[in-house]
């Protein structure tokens, strides 16, 4: 188990390093990067996504969150994997 703990710590360190490098690049290239969404996904929406009912999932997501159509579509599509 100690090897697993060490690997997890190393991965966390590497992710932090990569995030720092990306932030540096974004800043120095003058790019804007939107903050990640903090939207919660209800079990009903996840069920619709799993069943391939994308339009219904987008409609319900918009009702629950007040998100616009474009944002809702992109968010639901990000769940389809």
MMTF fields as JSON, N, C-alpha, C and O atoms, coordinates in Angstrom:
{
  "mmtfVersion": "1.0.0",
  "mmtfProducer": "UNKNOWN",
  "numBonds": 323,
  "numAtoms": 324,
  "numGroups": 81,
  "numChains": 1,
  "numModels": 1,
  "chainsPerModel": [1],
  "groupsPerChain": [81],
  "chainIdList": ["A"],
  "bondAtomList": [4, 2, 8, 6, 12, 10, 16, 14, 20, 18, 24, 22, 28, 26, 32, 30, 36, 34, 40, 38, 44, 42, 48, 46, 52, 50, 56, 54, 60, 58, 64, 62, 68, 66, 72, 70, 76, 74, 80, 78, 84, 82, 88, 86, 92, 90, 96, 94, 100, 98, 104, 102, 108, 106, 112, 110, 116, 114, 120, 118, 124, 122, 128, 126, 132, 130, 136, 134, 140, 138, 144, 142, 148, 146, 152, 150, 156, 154, 160, 158, 164, 162, 168, 166, 172, 170, 176, 174, 180, 178, 184, 182, 188, 186, 192, 190, 196, 194, 200, 198, 204, 202, 208, 206, 212, 210, 216, 214, 220, 218, 224, 222, 228, 226, 232, 230, 236, 234, 240, 238, 244, 242, 248, 246, 252, 250, 256, 254, 260, 258, 264, 262, 268, 266, 272, 270, 276, 274, 280, 278, 284, 282, 288, 286, 292, 290, 296, 294, 300, 298, 304, 302, 308, 306, 312, 310, 316, 314, 320, 318],
  "bondOrderList": [1, 1, 1, 1, 1, 1, 1, 1, 1, 1, 1, 1, 1, 1, 1, 1, 1, 1, 1, 1, 1, 1, 1, 1, 1, 1, 1, 1, 1, 1, 1, 1, 1, 1, 1, 1, 1, 1, 1, 1, 1, 1, 1, 1, 1, 1, 1, 1, 1, 1, 1, 1, 1, 1, 1, 1, 1, 1, 1, 1, 1, 1, 1, 1, 1, 1, 1, 1, 1, 1, 1, 1, 1, 1, 1, 1, 1, 1, 1, 1],
  "groupList": [{"groupName": "UNK", "atomNameList": ["N", "CA", "C", "O"], "elementList": ["N", "C", "C", "O"], "formalChargeList": [0, 0, 0, 0], "bondAtomList": [1, 0, 2, 1, 3, 2], "bondOrderList": [1, 1, 2], "singleLetterCode": "X", "chemCompType": "L-PEPTIDE LINKING"}],
  "groupTypeList": [0, 0, 0, 0, 0, 0, 0, 0, 0, 0, 0, 0, 0, 0, 0, 0, 0, 0, 0, 0, 0, 0, 0, 0, 0, 0, 0, 0, 0, 0, 0, 0, 0, 0, 0, 0, 0, 0, 0, 0, 0, 0, 0, 0, 0, 0, 0, 0, 0, 0, 0, 0, 0, 0, 0, 0, 0, 0, 0, 0, 0, 0, 0, 0, 0, 0, 0, 0, 0, 0, 0, 0, 0, 0, 0, 0, 0, 0, 0, 0, 0],
  "groupIdList": [1, 2, 3, 4, 5, 6, 7, 8, 9, 10, 11, 12, 13, 14, 15, 16, 17, 18, 19, 20, 21, 22, 23, 24, 25, 26, 27, 28, 29, 30, 31, 32, 33, 34, 35, 36, 37, 38, 39, 40, 41, 42, 43, 44, 45, 46, 47, 48, 49, 50, 51, 52, 53, 54, 55, 56, 57, 58, 59, 60, 61, 62, 63, 64, 65, 66, 67, 68, 69, 70, 71, 72, 73, 74, 75, 76, 77, 78, 79, 80, 81],
  "secStructList": [7, 2, 2, 2, 2, 2, 2, 2, 2, 2, 2, 2, 2, 2, 2, 2, 2, 2, 2, 2, 2, 2, 2, 2, 2, 2, 2, 2, 6, 6, 7, 7, 7, 7, 7, 7, 7, 7, 7, 7, 7, 7, 2, 2, 2, 2, 2, 2, 2, 2, 6, 6, 7, 2, 2, 2, 2, 2, 2, 2, 2, 2, 2, 2, 2, 7, 7, 7, 2, 2, 2, 2, 2, 2, 2, 2, 2, 2, 2, 7, 7],
  "xCoordList": [0.799, 0.0, 0.846, 0.413, 2.019, 2.83, 3.166, 3.266, 3.34, 3.628, 2.445, 2.636, 1.234, 0.037, -0.051, -0.337, 0.192, 0.159, 1.194, 0.92, 2.362, 3.425, 3.03, 3.259, 2.444, 2.008, 0.928, 0.94, -0.004, -1.071, -0.49, -0.873, 0.415, 1.055, 1.827, 1.78, 2.517, 3.264, 2.323, 2.615, 1.208, 0.223, -0.388, -0.587, -0.687, -1.216, -0.205, -0.575, 1.044, 2.098, 2.2, 2.325, 2.145, 2.245, 1.047, 1.215, -0.147, -1.343, -1.22, -1.521, -0.786, -0.612, 0.404, 0.208, 1.472, 2.493, 1.922, 2.166, 1.177, 0.565, -0.458, -0.522, -1.248, -2.218, -1.507, -1.962, -0.416, 0.363, 0.929, 0.907, 1.426, 1.966, 0.871, 1.093, -0.287, -1.4, -1.841, -2.08, -1.952, -2.336, -1.319, -1.7, -0.041, 1.017, 0.839, 0.916, 0.603, 0.421, -0.809, -0.749, -1.907, -3.139, -2.913, -3.302, -2.283, -2.003, -1.111, -1.407, -0.033, 0.959, 0.554, 1.113, -0.395, -0.906, -2.122, -2.671, -2.535, -3.662, -4.99, -5.922, -5.075, -6.304, -7.228, -6.79, -8.503, -9.462, -9.919, -10.174, -10.018, -10.465, -11.572, -11.336, -12.775, -13.881, -13.659, -13.08, -14.126, -14.045, -14.897, -15.941, -14.469, -15.275, -16.657, -16.831, -17.594, -18.969, -19.104, -18.422, -19.993, -20.281, -21.688, -22.261, -22.235, -23.582, -23.634, -22.72, -24.707, -24.974, -25.864, -26.712, -25.66, -26.459, -27.365, -26.901, -28.652, -29.609, -29.608, -29.226, -30.036, -30.134, -31.067, -30.844, -32.106, -33.038, -32.318, -32.533, -31.466, -30.721, -29.747, -29.649, -29.032, -28.082, -28.79, -28.26, -29.981, -30.752, -31.097, -30.979, -31.521, -31.844, -30.61, -30.692, -29.479, -28.233, -27.874, -27.543, -27.941, -27.605, -28.512, -28.085, -29.773, -30.732, -30.704, -31.507, -29.784, -29.647, -30.704, -30.906, -31.379, -32.438, -31.864, -32.183, -31.018, -30.256, -31.15, -30.943, -32.124, -32.975, -33.745, -33.848, -34.278, -34.995, -34.047, -34.423, -32.822, -31.835, -31.489, -31.375, -31.324, -31.024, -32.193, -31.986, -33.399, -34.593, -34.685, -34.906, -34.519, -34.598, -33.452, -33.652, -32.261, -31.104, -31.359, -31.048, -31.921, -32.233, -33.27, -33.17, -34.258, -35.288, -34.681, -35.019, -33.783, -33.206, -32.17, -32.036, -31.436, -30.311, -30.515, -29.841, -31.426, -31.583, -30.532, -30.406, -29.784, -28.735, -29.34, -30.478, -28.557, -28.973, -28.872, -28.279, -29.459, -29.486, -28.085, -27.792, -27.222, -25.863, -25.087, -24.473, -25.124, -24.4, -24.959, -24.208, -26.286, -26.901, -26.523, -26.203, -26.561, -26.21, -24.769, -24.488, -23.86, -22.445, -22.228, -21.455, -22.918, -22.734, -23.257, -22.582, -24.446, -25.011, -24.145, -23.926, -23.651, -22.771, -21.473, -20.899, -21.018, -19.802, -20.04, -19.091, -21.3, -21.641, -21.783, -21.798, -21.886, -22.109, -20.794, -20.243, -20.304, -19.085, -19.188, -18.249],
  "yCoordList": [-1.203, 0.0, 1.273, 2.271, 1.287, 2.506, 2.979, 4.183, 2.051, 2.448, 3.204, 4.177, 2.762, 3.419, 4.83, 5.776, 4.983, 6.301, 7.228, 8.402, 6.701, 7.496, 7.912, 9.052, 6.994, 7.31, 8.381, 9.276, 8.297, 9.298, 10.664, 11.66, 10.722, 11.999, 12.556, 13.758, 11.715, 12.151, 12.665, 13.676, 11.991, 12.444, 13.785, 14.658, 13.953, 15.229, 16.352, 17.455, 16.077, 17.064, 17.437, 18.611, 16.438, 16.663, 17.447, 18.331, 17.139, 17.877, 19.341, 20.237, 19.588, 20.968, 21.709, 22.878, 21.037, 21.64, 21.969, 23.053, 21.053, 21.29, 22.424, 23.245, 22.468, 23.552, 24.904, 25.889, 24.939, 26.174, 26.591, 27.772, 25.639, 25.935, 26.43, 27.365, 25.817, 26.238, 27.648, 28.472, 27.932, 29.276, 30.305, 31.392, 29.969, 30.855, 31.128, 32.276, 30.089, 30.252, 31.098, 31.991, 30.819, 31.572, 33.045, 33.916, 33.316, 34.697, 35.399, 36.519, 34.757, 35.39, 35.448, 36.233, 34.639, 34.709, 35.629, 35.838, 36.175, 37.088, 36.406, 37.034, 35.142, 34.393, 34.484, 34.758, 34.251, 34.154, 32.711, 32.056, 32.237, 30.87, 30.896, 31.282, 30.49, 30.537, 29.553, 28.481, 29.94, 29.057, 27.817, 27.905, 26.668, 25.46, 25.639, 26.37, 24.973, 25.056, 24.428, 23.461, 25.001, 24.427, 23.845, 23.624, 23.6, 23.055, 21.651, 20.847, 21.385, 20.047, 19.313, 19.92, 18.023, 17.223, 16.317, 15.512, 16.463, 15.652, 14.22, 13.978, 13.281, 11.89, 11.75, 10.901, 12.58, 12.515, 12.867, 12.225, 13.887, 14.277, 13.171, 12.825, 12.622, 11.548, 10.353, 9.707, 10.053, 8.942, 9.213, 8.325, 10.438, 10.788, 10.682, 10.18, 11.153, 11.074, 9.621, 9.254, 8.802, 7.374, 6.679, 5.769, 7.116, 6.501, 7.138, 6.784, 8.075, 8.698, 9.735, 10.078, 10.239, 11.23, 12.631, 13.316, 13.018, 14.259, 15.5, 16.368, 15.596, 16.784, 16.942, 18.045, 15.839, 15.897, 16.291, 17.046, 15.772, 16.103, 17.591, 18.235, 18.139, 19.562, 20.395, 21.364, 20.025, 20.753, 20.757, 21.808, 19.6, 19.505, 20.265, 20.933, 20.166, 20.88, 22.387, 23.074, 22.893, 24.322, 24.712, 25.775, 23.86, 24.144, 24.18, 25.042, 23.236, 23.126, 24.208, 24.637, 24.654, 25.557, 26.971, 27.897, 27.152, 28.461, 28.73, 29.862, 27.719, 27.865, 28.16, 27.787, 28.837, 29.083, 27.808, 26.816, 27.856, 26.674, 26.204, 25.013, 27.111, 26.736, 26.093, 25.038, 26.746, 26.204, 24.846, 23.926, 24.735, 23.466, 22.354, 21.241, 22.656, 21.654, 21.195, 19.996, 22.152, 21.801, 20.988, 20.029, 21.38, 20.661, 19.232, 18.293, 19.062, 17.716, 16.868, 15.688, 17.453, 16.708, 16.292, 15.254, 17.078, 16.705, 15.486, 14.821, 15.202, 14.041, 12.766, 11.664, 12.916, 11.755, 11.063, 11.262, 10.263, 9.512, 8.093, 7.318],
  "zCoordList": [0.0, 0.0, 0.0, -0.576, 0.612, 0.609, -0.808, -1.046, -1.746, -3.119, -3.722, -4.452, -3.42, -3.929, -3.358, -4.092, -2.051, -1.422, -2.044, -2.296, -2.283, -2.904, -4.326, -4.731, -5.067, -6.429, -6.43, -7.276, -5.491, -5.404, -5.084, -5.698, -4.144, -3.81, -5.004, -5.265, -5.711, -6.887, -7.971, -8.61, -8.187, -9.178, -8.771, -9.617, -7.484, -7.009, -7.224, -7.627, -6.96, -7.167, -8.639, -8.986, -9.49, -10.936, -11.469, -12.309, -10.998, -11.421, -10.999, -11.787, -9.778, -9.301, -10.169, -10.499, -10.53, -11.383, -12.767, -13.297, -13.341, -14.652, -14.6, -15.514, -13.544, -13.403, -13.324, -13.905, -12.617, -12.503, -13.859, -14.206, -14.613, -15.94, -16.889, -17.658, -16.837, -17.695, -17.328, -18.211, -16.035, -15.593, -16.09, -16.524, -16.028, -16.523, -18.015, -18.45, -18.787, -20.233, -20.554, -21.398, -19.889, -20.127, -19.827, -20.606, -18.694, -18.302, -19.313, -19.731, -19.705, -20.57, -22.038, -22.804, -22.427, -23.796, -23.895, -24.977, -22.75, -22.735, -23.016, -23.519, -22.697, -22.944, -21.738, -20.621, -21.982, -20.897, -20.802, -21.812, -19.602, -19.389, -18.349, -17.204, -18.731, -17.769, -16.63, -16.809, -15.475, -14.315, -14.561, -15.207, -14.057, -14.217, -13.588, -12.613, -14.156, -13.686, -12.304, -11.964, -11.534, -10.218, -10.197, -9.131, -11.373, -11.458, -10.886, -11.066, -10.204, -9.678, -10.686, -11.341, -10.795, -11.715, -10.893, -10.086, -11.112, -10.359, -10.892, -12.037, -10.061, -10.522, -11.726, -12.59, -11.784, -12.921, -14.224, -15.252, -14.172, -15.377, -15.778, -16.955, -14.81, -15.12, -15.725, -16.629, -15.236, -15.789, -17.253, -18.097, -17.55, -18.94, -19.836, -20.957, -19.341, -20.125, -20.396, -21.524, -19.363, -19.521, -20.526, -21.237, -20.581, -21.501, -22.886, -23.75, -23.1, -24.411, -24.72, -25.884, -23.711, -23.909, -23.687, -22.715, -24.616, -24.506, -24.451, -23.602, -25.328, -25.376, -24.06, -23.523, -23.554, -22.284, -21.142, -20.245, -21.191, -20.161, -20.212, -19.17, -21.412, -21.556, -21.027, -20.296, -21.392, -20.944, -19.41, -18.807, -18.787, -17.332, -16.673, -15.659, -17.242, -16.693, -16.692, -15.719, -17.781, -17.864, -16.82, -16.208, -16.619, -15.604, -14.207, -13.396, -13.933, -12.591, -12.297, -11.151, -13.315, -13.074, -13.598, -13.146, -14.535, -15.155, -16.225, -16.693, -16.614, -17.624, -18.986, -19.273, -19.82, -21.189, -22.017, -21.592, -23.198, -24.058, -24.423, -24.322, -24.842, -25.268, -24.111, -24.274, -22.938, -21.782, -21.364, -21.039, -21.376, -20.986, -21.952, -21.534, -23.246, -24.262, -24.081, -24.085, -23.922, -23.753, -22.483, -22.472, -21.411, -20.155, -20.257, -19.836, -20.81, -20.954, -21.867, -21.592, -22.949, -23.855, -23.143, -23.47, -22.194, -21.458, -20.558, -20.144, -20.261, -19.417, -20.247, -19.699, -21.562, -22.443, -22.785, -23.867, -21.871, -22.18, -21.73, -21.911]
}
